[in-house]
Amino acid sequence: MRARGVQGCIVTGRMFRAALPFARGLGFDAPLICYQGAAVVDPLKDTALLDVPLPNAAALEVEAYARSRNLHIQLYKNDRYYCEQRNRYSDYYAKLSDSEPIIVPSLREEFRFSDATKACIIAEPEVVDREIDGVRQAMGSRAYVTRSIPWFIEVMDPKVDKGKALELVARTLGIPLEQTMAIGDSWNDVPLLRAAGFGVAMGSSPPELRAVSDAVVADVANDGVAEALERYVLQ
């Protein structure tokens, strides 16, 4: 793909520092879309092209909701994440992201005067199933609430949108949006596939993503991304 001059862009809920090694390994030098679209970062200059944090008051509302339900929550700023204790949820995230949390006595004090790039509640999938609508109802129009993997409830500013972030990257690269293809596998990828010129859902995708896709390929274990590139880019 790269040999033919096709640009590649990673679009993820991960932090920039967690996504950057993958971009480098793939030889991608396009801006990275991180935090579900809350940040777009140029990996060559290490500069932000877009930064849309969750306002301080909203971040503390999410923290209060999690605390009232005895749920593990992490708040993010300056490309680091903060929580109040090490536990199996923070360890799970640390292993997944290959980055360590900053443990603080109080998230409310740490973020009293700081916006948060995002908030992430981590719990067993059945707990997330039960709680995600409660988070949405509690936050209303003050936040965008989505789910990237079954264990996460991710909360960002309501203006955050993977699709709008893709538009920015395409414009930066001088590529018409209709000439982009996006590949996704989860609920948080719905805005991305809607915005792209051609949207591809992985075989493990939930029905909500398949419904907005132009094609469905195999899952990760069966090289669905390679299938999408071979069928729709390299032909």
Backbone torsions as a table, in degrees:
resi	resn	phi	psi	omega
1	MET	NA	-49.2	-179.6
2	ARG	-66.8	-35.3	179.5
3	ALA	-63.0	-27.3	178.8
4	ARG	-88.6	4.0	177.3
5	GLY	85.3	13.5	178.5
6	VAL	-85.3	129.2	179.7
7	GLN	-78.4	149.5	175.8
8	GLY	-123.8	139.9	-177.6
9	CYS	-135.1	126.9	175.0
10	ILE	-84.3	130.1	179.3
11	VAL	-123.0	115.1	-167.4
12	THR	-149.2	162.3	170.5
13	GLY	-85.5	-8.0	-176.7
14	ARG	-69.9	164.2	171.7
15	MET	-68.1	160.0	177.2
16	PHE	-58.9	-46.3	-177.4
17	ARG	-63.4	-27.2	179.7
18	ALA	-83.6	-26.5	-178.9
19	ALA	-88.4	-28.4	-173.3
20	LEU	-56.8	-43.9	179.7
21	PRO	-58.5	-33.5	179.4
22	PHE	-71.2	-41.1	177.5
23	ALA	-61.4	-44.1	179.2
24	ARG	-64.6	-41.1	179.7
25	GLY	-63.4	-30.5	180.0
26	LEU	-88.8	-7.2	-177.0
27	GLY	75.2	24.7	178.3
28	PHE	-87.6	128.4	175.6
29	ASP	-118.8	8.0	174.8
30	ALA	-70.7	157.9	176.2
31	PRO	-54.8	144.7	178.2
32	LEU	-94.3	134.8	173.9
33	ILE	-97.3	115.4	-174.5
34	CYS	-121.4	168.9	175.9
35	TYR	53.1	42.3	179.5
36	GLN	63.4	16.6	-178.9
37	GLY	107.2	1.5	178.4
38	ALA	-72.4	-21.4	178.9
39	ALA	-140.2	137.1	171.5
40	VAL	-123.1	123.3	-171.4
41	VAL	-126.3	133.2	174.1
42	ASP	-78.0	114.6	-175.8
43	PRO	-73.4	-16.6	-179.9
44	LEU	-83.1	-36.3	-178.8
45	LYS	-103.3	-9.8	-176.9
46	ASP	56.7	41.6	179.3
47	THR	-121.6	146.5	-178.9
48	ALA	-84.8	127.0	172.9
49	LEU	-90.7	-20.4	179.3
50	LEU	-151.7	136.5	178.2
51	ASP	-146.7	108.2	-177.1
52	VAL	-124.2	85.2	-176.9
53	PRO	-77.1	159.6	172.0
54	LEU	-78.4	121.1	-176.4
55	PRO	-55.7	149.2	-176.8
56	ASN	-47.6	-49.1	-176.6
57	ALA	-62.4	-41.0	180.0
58	ALA	-68.4	-40.8	178.5
59	ALA	-59.4	-41.3	180.0
60	LEU	-71.1	-28.6	174.0
61	GLU	-64.5	-44.1	179.0
62	VAL	-63.6	-42.0	178.6
63	GLU	-60.6	-42.4	-179.9
64	ALA	-65.1	-40.1	177.8
65	TYR	-61.1	-48.6	-179.0
66	ALA	-61.4	-42.3	-179.5
67	ARG	-63.9	-39.1	-179.5
68	SER	-67.4	-24.1	-179.2
69	ARG	-104.0	5.6	-179.4
70	ASN	57.5	46.1	-179.8
71	LEU	-108.3	146.1	176.3
72	HIS	-73.1	131.4	179.2
73	ILE	-134.5	145.9	176.3
74	GLN	-125.2	139.4	174.6
75	LEU	-117.2	147.2	-171.3
76	TYR	-121.0	140.3	169.3
77	LYS	-159.1	151.6	178.6
78	ASN	52.1	35.6	177.9
79	ASP	61.0	31.1	171.4
80	ARG	-131.8	160.8	178.0
81	TYR	-124.5	147.8	-170.8
82	TYR	-124.9	141.3	171.6
83	CYS	-149.9	172.8	-173.0
84	GLU	-94.5	-12.5	179.9
85	GLN	-159.3	153.9	170.2
86	ARG	-82.2	129.9	175.9
87	ASN	-153.1	-173.3	-175.8
88	ARG	-66.3	-24.9	179.0
89	TYR	-75.6	-44.8	177.4
90	SER	-66.3	-36.5	178.1
91	ASP	-66.7	-37.9	177.5
92	TYR	-61.4	-45.3	-179.5
93	TYR	-68.0	-40.4	179.8
94	ALA	-60.5	-41.6	178.8
95	LYS	-67.5	-40.9	-178.5
96	LEU	-65.6	-40.8	-174.2
97	SER	-95.9	-8.1	-176.2
98	ASP	55.1	44.2	178.0
99	SER	-150.1	151.6	-174.5
100	GLU	-101.1	145.2	177.9
101	PRO	-76.6	159.4	168.0
102	ILE	-99.4	117.7	-177.8
103	ILE	-88.6	126.1	-179.3
104	VAL	-125.6	153.2	179.4
105	PRO	-64.2	-32.9	-176.1
106	SER	-150.0	119.4	174.7
107	LEU	-64.9	-35.6	-179.8
108	ARG	-62.1	-38.9	178.3
109	GLU	-73.5	-41.1	-178.6
110	GLU	-62.5	-35.1	-177.0
111	PHE	-110.0	20.0	-178.6
112	ARG	-59.2	-36.8	-178.0
113	PHE	-120.9	15.8	-176.1
114	SER	-121.2	138.0	167.8
115	ASP	-72.5	164.2	177.9
116	ALA	-119.9	135.8	176.3
117	THR	-59.8	-42.3	172.8
118	LYS	-162.4	168.7	171.5
119	ALA	-119.8	144.9	179.5
120	CYS	-136.4	119.0	173.7
121	ILE	-94.9	131.7	-178.5
122	ILE	-120.0	127.9	-179.5
123	ALA	-158.7	171.0	176.2
124	GLU	-59.5	147.6	-176.9
125	PRO	-52.2	-37.9	-179.7
126	GLU	-68.4	-30.1	176.1
127	VAL	-72.3	-41.1	176.4
128	VAL	-61.5	-42.8	176.0
129	ASP	-53.1	-41.6	-176.1
130	ARG	-77.2	-32.9	-169.5
131	GLU	-97.3	-21.8	-170.3
132	ILE	-63.0	-37.6	177.8
133	ASP	-67.7	-32.7	176.8
134	GLY	-64.7	-39.3	176.7
135	VAL	-64.5	-43.7	179.7
136	ARG	-61.7	-42.9	-179.9
137	GLN	-67.5	-39.7	-179.2
138	ALA	-65.5	-37.0	-175.7
139	MET	-90.7	-26.5	179.0
140	GLY	55.8	-133.8	-178.1
141	SER	-81.2	0.8	-177.1
142	ARG	-83.2	-4.2	-177.8
143	ALA	-156.0	157.4	171.3
144	TYR	-103.8	120.0	-176.4
145	VAL	-114.0	126.5	-179.3
146	THR	-143.6	179.4	-175.9
147	ARG	-137.3	120.0	-179.4
148	SER	-94.8	-43.9	173.4
149	ILE	-130.2	163.6	-173.9
150	PRO	-57.4	-20.8	-176.1
151	TRP	-89.1	-10.0	-170.2
152	PHE	-113.4	142.1	160.8
153	ILE	-117.0	114.8	-176.6
154	GLU	-108.6	135.6	-174.1
155	VAL	-126.6	124.4	-179.8
156	MET	-131.3	175.4	173.6
157	ASP	-59.0	145.9	-177.3
158	PRO	-63.6	-17.5	178.9
159	LYS	-82.7	-8.5	-179.0
160	VAL	-70.7	135.2	-174.7
161	ASP	-160.6	119.4	178.7
162	LYS	-59.6	-34.3	-179.9
163	GLY	-65.9	-43.6	177.7
164	LYS	-66.1	-35.6	176.7
165	ALA	-65.2	-38.3	176.5
166	LEU	-62.7	-40.8	177.1
167	GLU	-57.4	-43.1	179.7
168	LEU	-62.8	-45.6	-179.7
169	VAL	-64.1	-44.4	179.5
170	ALA	-60.6	-42.5	179.1
171	ARG	-65.0	-39.7	178.5
172	THR	-62.7	-36.4	-178.7
173	LEU	-87.3	-6.3	-178.4
174	GLY	72.8	31.8	-178.4
175	ILE	-111.9	125.2	176.5
176	PRO	-59.0	139.9	-177.0
177	LEU	-58.8	-33.5	-178.9
178	GLU	-68.7	-11.8	177.4
179	GLN	-99.5	17.0	176.5
180	THR	-103.7	150.5	172.0
181	MET	-125.6	135.2	177.6
182	ALA	-118.9	141.2	177.9
183	ILE	-120.5	128.7	-179.5
184	GLY	-141.6	168.2	-177.3
185	ASP	-141.3	8.1	-176.1
186	SER	-147.6	178.8	-176.1
187	TRP	-58.3	-37.6	-176.3
188	ASN	-69.4	-8.6	-179.1
189	ASP	-92.8	-0.3	-179.9
190	VAL	-57.6	-50.3	179.4
191	PRO	-61.5	-32.7	-179.2
192	LEU	-66.3	-49.5	-178.3
193	LEU	-67.8	-32.9	176.9
194	ARG	-64.5	-35.8	-175.7
195	ALA	-81.1	-32.1	-173.3
196	ALA	-68.6	156.2	176.3
197	GLY	-63.3	-33.2	179.0
198	PHE	-143.7	122.0	-176.5
199	GLY	-108.0	131.6	-177.9
200	VAL	-121.2	127.0	176.7
201	ALA	-100.6	136.9	175.6
202	MET	-72.1	159.7	-176.8
203	GLY	-62.9	-22.4	179.2
204	SER	-90.7	5.9	-174.5
205	SER	-67.3	149.3	174.2
206	PRO	-71.5	162.2	-177.9
207	PRO	-56.6	-33.7	-178.3
208	GLU	-61.0	-34.3	179.8
209	LEU	-80.3	-41.5	178.4
210	ARG	-58.2	-33.9	-176.8
211	ALA	-65.0	-25.4	-178.4
212	VAL	-106.5	7.5	-176.5
213	SER	-91.8	158.0	173.6
214	ASP	-94.1	-17.6	179.9
215	ALA	-157.8	156.9	176.2
216	VAL	-125.1	133.0	179.3
217	VAL	-119.1	-174.1	-179.5
218	ALA	-66.9	170.0	179.4
219	ASP	-82.0	-177.9	-176.5
220	VAL	-60.5	-43.3	-176.7
221	ALA	-62.3	-22.5	-178.9
222	ASN	-113.2	29.2	170.7
223	ASP	60.2	46.3	-178.8
224	GLY	-62.2	-36.7	179.6
225	VAL	-64.6	-45.3	177.9
226	ALA	-60.0	-40.5	178.2
227	GLU	-60.7	-44.4	-179.6
228	ALA	-62.2	-43.2	-179.8
229	LEU	-65.9	-43.0	-179.0
230	GLU	-66.6	-38.1	-175.6
231	ARG	-80.4	-37.2	-168.5
232	TYR	-116.1	-7.9	180.0
233	VAL	-117.9	-45.2	-171.0
234	LEU	-92.3	-6.0	179.6
235	GLN	-66.2	NA	NA
